[in-house]
Amino acid sequence: MVRGDNGAMPDSPTSDVRLLAPAQVAEILGVTVDEVMSLVEHRRLRGLRVGSPARWRVEEASIAEYLDEQAEEARRIALWRQSNEASFPELWGTGVLPQAD
């Protein structure tokens, strides 16, 4: 084992990772456990199996990242809808084209 200068073990890369049960994540997101597991399967949330017997756990940090992605997607959809709702008269005036005889 490698110890730091103070005799303590060095921080492992996962020492600050907090893992939550799918039921906890479901409560945070306001969805079902099945929906959480679907998000894990589609790699929208980072999850891993730990323990014996192995149980799914979700990285807490991935929840914030997922929510940020959802907010950005909602913002883009709102902008897209807003641009599609703009009518031609609002953009180019209300004049009527003359009729050809």
C-alpha positions as MATLAB code, in Angstrom:
seq = 'MVRGDNGAMPDSPTSDVRLLAPAQVAEILGVTVDEVMSLVEHRRLRGLRVGSPARWRVEEASIAEYLDEQAEEARRIALWRQSNEASFPELWGTGVLPQAD';
ca = [
       0.000    0.000    0.000;
       1.123    3.510   -0.752;
       0.651    6.072    1.975;
       0.876    9.836    1.742;
       3.327   11.976    3.683;
       0.984   12.147    6.674;
       0.634    8.359    6.821;
      -2.906    8.377    5.470;
      -4.034    6.577    2.367;
      -4.184    8.864   -0.678;
      -7.629    9.822   -1.882;
      -8.968    7.324   -4.366;
     -10.653    8.649   -7.516;
     -14.025    7.515   -6.174;
     -13.650    8.815   -2.628;
     -15.937   11.778   -3.274;
     -18.517    9.869   -5.326;
     -21.868    9.568   -3.588;
     -24.058    6.674   -4.687;
     -27.828    6.630   -4.320;
     -30.342    3.805   -4.567;
     -32.679    3.945   -7.583;
     -35.628    4.593   -5.236;
     -33.850    7.692   -3.865;
     -33.168    8.937   -7.391;
     -36.789    8.284   -8.361;
     -37.945   10.420   -5.438;
     -35.556   13.246   -6.364;
     -36.637   13.230  -10.023;
     -40.307   12.549   -9.360;
     -40.361    9.446  -11.556;
     -40.671    5.696  -11.026;
     -37.807    3.345  -10.231;
     -38.372    1.732  -13.653;
     -37.849    5.118  -15.296;
     -34.621    5.601  -13.327;
     -33.380    2.205  -14.474;
     -34.277    3.089  -18.063;
     -32.219    6.294  -17.726;
     -29.306    4.205  -16.450;
     -29.686    1.689  -19.282;
     -29.726    4.505  -21.850;
     -26.693    6.081  -20.127;
     -28.522    9.285  -19.264;
     -27.582    8.582  -15.615;
     -24.356    6.893  -14.480;
     -25.077    3.751  -12.542;
     -23.181    0.721  -11.317;
     -23.814   -2.467   -9.433;
     -22.158   -2.707   -6.023;
     -22.189   -5.053   -3.063;
     -23.132   -8.666   -2.629;
     -25.720   -9.340   -3.783;
     -25.085   -6.693   -6.410;
     -27.531   -3.782   -6.298;
     -27.797   -0.832   -8.608;
     -26.586    2.549   -7.411;
     -26.597    5.873   -9.258;
     -23.890    8.529   -9.027;
     -25.403   11.590   -7.386;
     -23.414   13.950   -9.641;
     -25.020   12.417  -12.728;
     -28.449   13.513  -11.460;
     -27.434   17.191  -11.556;
     -25.902   16.690  -15.006;
     -29.104   15.024  -16.219;
     -31.245   17.868  -14.844;
     -28.968   20.426  -16.524;
     -29.338   18.555  -19.833;
     -33.129   18.490  -19.409;
     -33.220   22.239  -18.693;
     -31.084   22.977  -21.764;
     -33.282   20.757  -23.937;
     -36.416   22.510  -22.651;
     -34.823   25.903  -23.371;
     -33.994   24.878  -26.946;
     -37.487   23.495  -27.548;
     -39.039   26.711  -26.226;
     -36.851   28.795  -28.552;
     -37.707   26.553  -31.494;
     -41.458   26.796  -30.762;
     -41.172   30.541  -30.345;
     -39.494   30.876  -33.738;
     -42.135   28.661  -35.387;
     -44.984   30.702  -33.889;
     -43.763   33.922  -35.466;
     -46.122   34.708  -38.333;
     -45.070   36.118  -41.656;
     -47.029   39.382  -41.233;
     -45.215   39.998  -37.967;
     -41.897   39.544  -39.740;
     -42.528   41.256  -43.081;
     -45.425   43.624  -42.507;
     -49.149   43.325  -43.075;
     -49.308   44.393  -46.705;
     -51.333   42.256  -49.079;
     -49.851   41.245  -52.393;
     -51.754   42.672  -55.369;
     -53.940   40.236  -57.311;
     -52.953   39.530  -60.902;
     -55.810   40.164  -63.391;
];
